[in-house]
């Protein structure tokens, strides 16, 4: 009988130690995640501020803005892509004028659902 008692004693002790270690690891990871997310929030609030980004440079002539609808892209889609590029360039400190000559789909891109799953599984705590 003493062998069964020792077996259960060792098994229960081992299970309790493992679960306590897992709980401690979960707490540590969540604290580190909160620290990094607060640092990201502080960094984003300091860098963006309340002022709106201003696009500088000479305006592009009207004949270069008008693009034909190629590959199913309308003028509105081209304008939206150009505005997004201008915003990113302004945030990065690039103020020289630019012109979009062509728009092509990136090769070897991932499926939208694949990217959503990837972002969901690698999102910080």
Secondary structure, 3 states (H helix, E strand, C coil): CHHHHHHHHHHHHHHHHHHHHHHHHHHHHHHHHHHHHHHHHHHHHHHHCCCCCCCCCCCCCHHHHCCCCCCCCCHHHHHHHHHHHHHHHHHCCCCCCCCCCCCCCCCCCCCHHHHHHHHHHHCCC
